[in-house]
């Protein structure tokens, strides 16, 4: 470093220190403790994601499982992906999809993420069509074979500018991974599901709607009191959604009238991902931002049991965000769910009694397959767990070789960028995930070795869906990608 550079840097630092000191009185009056200058903070520009969790606790493989094989079922055809989790249990083990792992077609479906809006809705498909929602609550039907747009419907109600936004929500929305940067000025959240020739749409603009799957015509639209954060799950004659006040509402699929509702513990801090309930028979498993996993009777909304997935200790204020941002999964009589605050748990669906629990912080749905459960932590660790015992086969750092330093000015304020991952899905003997670097990446499901990488062209924060032999990925800039 030259003498001039050292002098310049010293002058900049002294100047900034003086400026900050002169503003000390102003900082003290800022709300929410933002004026404190002794607390580390991360900021982001519009559209930028900031990682807030590092590797908190290494999960050690069990010595007894070292080198042992495990059973995975063969792939089956995915002839429908009608709800965000593929099936109402949110459990699809192994699908036939993308055997060539090449892009078949791309289609711009609407607005991508930007300041004030987010692409959050998972992809669903049925009847030869794919249904997606963009960052401005416009629903698009796309031909699954060609990618041609069939119809578009904007589900925002009249006066939509007044209906959305954090100020109307009446609660602070923290900046967390998967949220993007800047304030949210419009409605956010929600998603789509399809069943019985109808597309059900939940919206951050305080509406629940049903559209004709063939034409997009609005069959009914029901206003609600607060924005709906989660994507819908439809089963039988009811469609279920969770709003931002941690209330699950069951609507009649034919009339749109509310059948029942149940309110969990109100918790304003949440991850901006569109989670959704899981259903098995007469049991609805509802995820809440409070860290609660609640089992309810589908017929009347009566609570059966309740578990809170929260650690007793914390490493930072942000680790106290308990949100169940990934969908809970029902498989073989057990419920699998992971919280942002660091608990992965397997629970008996009848009693809620935990079978095992592990210290994993995550925002993706676990994937039970055969003898094992796959889960991706917030810090980017892929872990394979014995379904029965909770013992660990192996872990892999997905970000090995991908962590980089970016930004900075004259060597100051460099930031460490660690890609964020969404998934996984097991497709044609590949474990596939997408990431914020704009990649779809395939791994060997038995060993964790990376086998293929595909460039998507933009970051992806929503796990892939599978339909009729294709993997479907919705990128953050509003492009739908079909992978064959």
C-alpha positions in Angstrom: 0.0 0.0 0.0 1.4 3.4 -0.9 1.8 6.3 1.6 -0.9 8.2 -0.4 -3.4 5.4 -0.1 -2.8 5.1 3.6 -3.2 8.8 4.2 -6.4 8.8 2.1 -7.9 5.9 4.0 -7.0 7.5 7.3 -8.7 10.8 6.3 -11.8 9.0 5.2 -12.1 7.0 8.5 -11.5 10.2 10.6 -14.1 12.1 8.5 -16.7 9.4 8.9 -16.0 9.1 12.6 -16.5 12.8 13.0 -19.7 12.8 11.0 -21.1 9.9 13.1 -20.2 11.6 16.3 -22.0 14.8 15.3 -25.1 12.8 14.6 -25.1 10.9 17.9 -28.0 12.9 19.3 -30.2 12.3 16.2 -29.4 8.5 16.4 -30.7 8.2 19.9 -34.2 9.2 18.9 -34.6 6.7 16.1 -37.2 3.9 16.9 -36.6 0.2 17.4 -33.1 0.8 18.8 -31.8 1.8 15.4 -29.9 4.7 16.9 -27.6 2.5 18.9 -24.1 2.6 17.5 -22.7 -0.3 19.5 -24.7 -3.0 17.7 -23.5 -4.7 14.5 -26.0 -4.1 11.7 -26.3 -5.3 8.1 -28.0 -3.2 5.4 -28.9 -4.0 1.9 -29.9 -2.1 -1.2 -33.1 -2.9 -3.1 -33.2 -6.5 -4.2 -30.2 -7.6 -2.2 -30.2 -10.6 0.2 -28.1 -10.6 3.3 -27.2 -13.8 5.2 -27.8 -13.5 8.9 -27.0 -17.0 10.1 -23.5 -18.6 9.9 -22.8 -22.1 10.9 -24.0 -22.1 14.5 -23.5 -25.8 15.3 -21.8 -28.5 13.4 -24.0 -31.7 13.0 -21.7 -34.7 13.5 -22.3 -37.8 11.5 -23.1 -40.9 13.6 -20.2 -43.3 13.8 -22.5 -46.2 13.4 -23.8 -44.9 10.1 -20.4 -44.3 8.5 -20.2 -45.8 5.1 -23.7 -47.4 5.4 -26.1 -47.3 2.5 -29.8 -46.3 2.8 -32.9 -47.1 0.7 -34.4 -44.6 -1.7 -37.5 -45.5 -3.7 -37.4 -45.3 -7.5 -38.9 -42.2 -9.3 -42.6 -42.0 -10.3 -44.4 -39.8 -12.8 -45.6 -36.4 -11.5 -48.9 -36.0 -13.4 -50.1 -33.2 -11.1 -48.4 -30.6 -8.8 -51.6 -29.1 -7.6 -50.4 -27.4 -4.3 -47.1 -25.8 -3.4 -45.8 -29.0 -1.8 -46.8 -31.2 -4.7 -49.4 -33.0 -2.6 -51.6 -32.0 0.3 -49.2 -33.8 2.7 -46.3 -31.6 1.2 -44.6 -34.9 0.6 -43.4 -36.1 -2.8 -40.5 -38.5 -2.4 -39.0 -39.1 -5.9 -40.3 -37.9 -9.3 -39.4 -38.5 -12.9 -38.3 -35.1 -14.0 -35.5 -33.4 -16.0 -33.4 -36.5 -16.9 -31.4 -34.5 -19.4 -31.1 -31.5 -17.0 -31.2 -28.9 -19.8 -33.4 -25.9 -20.3 -36.4 -26.6 -22.5 -38.0 -23.2 -22.6 -38.2 -19.9 -20.7 -41.2 -17.5 -20.3 -41.4 -14.1 -18.7 -44.6 -14.2 -16.6 -44.7 -10.7 -15.1 -43.1 -8.5 -12.5 -40.0 -9.8 -10.7 -38.8 -8.8 -7.2 -38.0 -5.2 -6.6 -38.3 -2.5 -4.0 -41.8 -3.0 -2.6 -42.6 -6.4 -4.2 -41.4 -10.0 -4.0 -41.8 -13.1 -6.1 -42.8 -15.6 -3.4 -45.4 -17.9 -4.8 -44.4 -21.5 -5.5 -45.4 -23.0 -8.9 -48.3 -25.4 -9.3 -49.5 -27.3 -12.4 -52.4 -29.5 -13.5 -54.4 -30.2 -16.6 -51.6 -29.4 -19.0 -51.1 -25.9 -17.5 -48.7 -24.3 -15.1 -50.0 -21.6 -12.8 -47.8 -18.9 -11.3 -48.1 -15.5 -9.5 -45.6 -12.7 -10.1 -44.4 -10.0 -7.7 -47.5 -7.8 -8.3 -50.2 -10.5 -7.6 -50.9 -11.2 -11.3 -51.7 -14.9 -11.9 -50.6 -16.4 -15.2 -51.6 -19.7 -16.8 -48.9 -21.2 -19.1 -49.1 -24.1 -21.5 -46.9 -26.8 -19.9 -45.6 -28.1 -23.2 -44.7 -24.9 -25.0 -44.6 -22.1 -22.4 -47.2 -20.1 -24.2 -49.2 -17.8 -22.0 -52.9 -18.8 -22.0 -54.3 -16.1 -19.7 -53.4 -13.5 -17.1 -55.5 -12.2 -14.2 -54.6 -9.4 -11.8 -56.1 -10.3 -8.4 -55.4 -7.0 -6.7 -58.7 -5.3 -5.7 -59.7 -1.7 -6.4 -57.8 0.7 -4.2 -55.0 -1.7 -4.0 -52.3 0.9 -3.1 -54.1 1.5 0.1 -54.6 -2.2 0.8 -51.0 -3.3 1.0 -47.8 -2.2 2.6 -46.1 -2.6 5.9 -47.9 0.4 7.4 -51.3 -1.2 6.8 -50.0 -4.4 8.3 -49.4 -2.6 11.5 -46.2 -4.5 12.3 -42.5 -4.2 11.6 -41.2 -6.4 8.8 -37.5 -7.2 9.5 -35.0 -7.5 6.8 -34.1 -11.2 6.6 -32.8 -13.6 4.0 -35.2 -14.1 1.2 -36.9 -10.8 1.7 -35.0 -8.5 -0.7 -34.1 -5.0 0.2 -36.0 -1.9 1.1 -39.4 -1.2 2.4 -42.4 -3.1 1.2 -44.9 -0.6 -0.3 -47.4 -3.1 -1.7 -49.1 -6.3 -0.8 -46.8 -9.3 -0.6 -47.1 -13.0 0.0 -49.8 -15.5 -0.9 -49.7 -18.0 -3.7 -51.8 -20.4 -5.8 -53.2 -23.9 -5.8 -55.3 -25.7 -8.4 -58.0 -28.4 -7.9 -61.3 -29.3 -9.5 -60.9 -26.9 -12.4 -60.3 -23.9 -10.1 -57.2 -21.9 -9.3 -57.3 -20.7 -5.7 -55.3 -17.5 -5.1 -54.3 -16.0 -1.7 -53.0 -12.5 -1.7 -51.2 -10.0 0.4 -53.8 -7.5 -0.8 -56.3 -9.0 1.7 -58.2 -11.3 -0.7 -58.9 -14.9 -1.2 -60.1 -15.8 -4.7 -61.1 -18.6 -7.0 -60.5 -18.5 -10.8 -61.7 -20.7 -13.6 -58.6 -22.7 -14.6 -59.6 -22.8 -18.2 -60.3 -19.1 -18.7 -59.1 -17.2 -15.7 -62.6 -15.8 -15.0 -63.1 -14.9 -11.3 -65.6 -17.3 -9.7 -65.5 -15.7 -6.3 -63.4 -13.3 -4.3 -63.5 -13.0 -0.5 -62.1 -10.0 1.3 -60.2 -10.8 4.6 -59.2 -8.6 7.5 -55.5 -8.8 7.2 -53.0 -9.8 4.4 -52.5 -13.5 3.7 -48.9 -14.4 3.9 -49.0 -18.1 3.0 -49.8 -20.0 -0.2 -53.1 -22.0 -0.1 -53.5 -25.7 0.4 -56.7 -27.2 -1.0 -58.1 -30.5 0.1 -61.7 -31.8 -0.3 -64.1 -28.9 -0.2 -61.9 -26.5 1.7 -58.9 -24.3 0.9 -56.6 -23.4 3.8 -54.4 -20.3 4.2 -52.4 -18.6 7.0 -52.5 -14.8 7.3 -49.9 -12.4 8.7 -51.6 -12.5 12.1 -50.9 -16.2 12.4 -54.5 -17.1 11.8 -55.4 -20.2 9.6 -58.6 -19.8 7.7 -60.6 -22.5 6.0 -62.7 -21.4 3.0 -65.4 -23.4 1.2 -64.1 -24.0 -2.3 -67.5 -23.6 -3.9 -68.8 -20.5 -2.2 -65.7 -18.8 -0.8 -67.4 -18.5 2.6 -65.3 -19.0 5.7 -65.9 -22.4 7.4 -63.7 -21.8 10.4 -60.5 -20.1 11.6 -57.9 -20.7 14.3 -55.5 -18.1 15.6 -52.0 -18.9 16.9 -49.7 -16.7 18.9 -49.2 -13.4 17.1 -45.6 -12.9 16.1 -44.7 -9.9 13.8 -41.2 -11.0 12.9 -41.3 -13.4 10.0 -39.5 -14.7 6.9 -41.0 -13.5 3.7 -41.6 -16.9 2.2 -45.0 -18.4 1.3 -45.4 -21.4 3.6 -48.6 -23.5 3.5 -50.4 -26.1 5.7 -50.1 -29.8 5.3 -53.1 -32.1 5.4 -53.6 -35.8 6.0 -57.2 -37.1 6.3 -59.0 -35.0 8.9 -55.8 -33.4 10.3 -54.4 -30.0 9.2 -50.9 -29.1 10.2 -50.5 -25.4 10.4 -47.1 -23.5 10.5 -46.9 -20.1 12.2 -44.2 -17.4 12.5 -44.3 -17.9 16.3 -42.6 -21.2 15.8 -45.8 -23.1 16.6 -46.8 -26.2 14.7 -50.4 -26.9 15.4 -52.6 -29.9 14.5 -56.2 -29.0 13.8 -59.4 -30.9 12.9 -60.1 -30.2 9.2 -63.8 -30.5 9.9 -64.1 -27.8 12.6 -60.7 -26.2 13.3 -60.4 -27.7 16.8 -56.8 -27.9 18.0 -55.5 -31.4 18.7 -51.9 -30.6 19.7 -49.3 -27.9 19.6 -45.5 -27.9 19.5 -43.2 -24.8 19.6 -40.0 -25.2 17.6 -37.7 -22.8 19.4 -34.3 -23.1 21.0 -33.9 -22.0 24.6 -30.7 -20.2 23.8 -29.9 -17.7 21.1 -26.8 -16.4 19.3 -28.3 -13.2 18.1 -31.5 -11.2 18.0 -32.3 -12.5 14.5 -32.0 -16.1 15.7 -35.1 -15.4 17.8 -37.2 -15.2 14.6 -39.0 -18.5 15.1 -40.9 -18.6 11.8 -41.7 -22.0 10.2 -41.0 -20.6 6.8 -40.6 -24.0 5.1 -43.7 -26.1 4.7 -44.3 -28.8 7.3 -44.3 -32.3 5.8 -46.4 -35.3 6.7 -44.9 -38.7 5.9 -45.6 -42.2 7.2 -47.5 -40.9 10.3 -45.0 -38.3 11.3 -44.8 -34.5 10.8 -41.4 -33.0 9.9 -40.8 -29.3 10.4 -37.9 -26.9 10.8 -37.8 -23.4 12.3 -35.7 -20.4 11.6 -34.6 -20.3 15.2 -32.9 -23.7 15.0 -35.1 -26.7 15.6 -35.8 -29.6 13.2 -38.3 -32.0 14.7 -40.1 -35.2 13.8 -43.5 -35.4 15.6 -46.1 -38.1 15.8 -49.1 -36.8 13.8 -51.6 -38.2 16.3 -50.1 -36.8 19.5 -47.4 -34.3 18.5 -45.0 -36.2 20.6 -41.4 -35.6 19.3 -39.6 -38.7 17.9 -36.3 -36.8 17.6 -35.0 -33.2 17.4 -31.9 -31.7 15.9 -30.4 -28.2 16.1 -31.0 -27.1 12.5 -32.0 -23.5 11.4 -33.8 -23.6 8.1 -36.4 -21.9 5.9 -37.0 -24.8 3.5 -39.3 -27.8 3.8 -37.6 -31.0 4.9 -37.7 -33.9 2.4 -38.4 -37.3 3.8 -37.5 -40.0 1.2 -37.2 -43.7 1.8 -35.0 -44.3 4.9 -33.8 -40.7 5.3 -34.8 -37.1 5.6 -32.9 -34.4 3.6 -32.8 -30.9 5.0 -30.9 -27.7 4.0 -29.9 -25.3 6.8 -30.0 -21.6 6.5 -26.2 -21.5 6.4 -26.2 -23.9 3.4 -25.5 -27.3 4.9 -27.2 -30.3 3.3 -27.8 -33.0 5.9 -29.0 -36.5 5.5 -30.8 -37.9 8.6 -32.0 -41.4 9.5 -35.7 -41.2 9.5 -36.2 -43.4 12.5 -33.5 -42.3 14.9 -32.5 -38.8 13.9 -28.9 -40.0 13.5 -26.9 -38.3 10.7 -25.4 -40.1 7.7 -23.5 -37.1 6.3 -23.4 -33.4 5.8 -22.2 -31.3 3.0 -21.4 -27.6 2.7 -23.2 -26.5 -0.4 -21.3 -23.3 -0.5 -17.9 -24.8 -0.6 -16.1 -22.9 -3.3 -19.0 -20.4 -3.7 -18.3 -18.0 -0.8 -16.9 -14.7 -2.0 -16.1 -11.2 -1.0 -18.0 -8.4 -2.7 -18.5 -4.6 -2.5 -16.4 -2.4 -0.5 -14.8 1.0 -1.1 -11.0 1.4 -1.1 -10.8 -1.8 0.8 -13.4 -0.9 3.4 -16.8 -2.6 4.1 -16.2 -5.7 2.0 -19.0 -8.3 2.6 -18.9 -12.0 2.6 -21.5 -13.4 0.2 -22.8 -16.9 0.9 -25.4 -18.1 -1.6 -28.9 -19.1 -0.3 -30.4 -22.4 -1.3 -34.0 -23.5 -1.9 -35.2 -27.1 -2.1 -34.3 -29.9 -2.4 -36.4 -32.1 -4.7 -35.4 -35.6 -5.7 -35.8 -35.9 -9.5 -34.7 -38.8 -11.7 -32.0 -39.9 -9.2 -30.7 -36.4 -8.7 -31.1 -34.2 -5.6 -31.8 -30.8 -7.1 -31.6 -27.4 -5.5 -31.6 -23.8 -6.7 -29.7 -20.8 -5.3 -29.4 -17.1 -5.2 -26.4 -17.3 -7.6 -28.9 -18.2 -10.3 -28.0 -21.9 -10.5 -29.9 -25.2 -10.5 -27.5 -27.7 -9.0 -27.8 -31.5 -8.9 -26.2 -33.7 -6.3 -25.8 -37.5 -5.9 -28.5 -38.3 -3.3 -26.4 -41.1 -1.7 -23.0 -39.2 -1.5 -23.7 -35.5 -1.8 -21.3 -35.2 -4.7 -22.2 -32.4 -7.1 -23.0 -33.9 -10.5 -24.4 -31.0 -12.7 -25.0 -27.3 -12.7 -27.4 -25.3 -14.9 -27.5 -21.5 -15.2 -30.9 -20.1 -14.7 -30.1 -16.5 -15.6 -31.3 -14.9 -12.3 -31.5 -15.8 -8.6 -34.0 -18.4 -7.5 -35.5 -18.5 -4.0 -38.4 -20.9 -4.6 -37.9 -24.7 -4.6 -38.5 -26.4 -8.0 -41.8 -28.1 -8.8 -42.2 -31.2 -11.0 -44.8 -31.8 -13.7 -45.0 -34.2 -16.7 -41.3 -34.9 -16.8 -40.1 -31.3 -16.3 -38.7 -29.4 -13.3 -40.2 -25.9 -13.1 -38.3 -23.0 -11.6 -39.6 -19.5 -11.1 -36.7 -17.0 -10.8 -36.6 -13.8 -8.8 -36.9 -11.7 -11.9 -40.3 -13.3 -12.9 -39.1 -15.8 -15.5 -40.5 -19.4 -15.5 -37.9 -21.9 -16.6 -38.8 -25.5 -17.7 -35.9 -28.0 -17.3 -36.1 -31.3 -19.2 
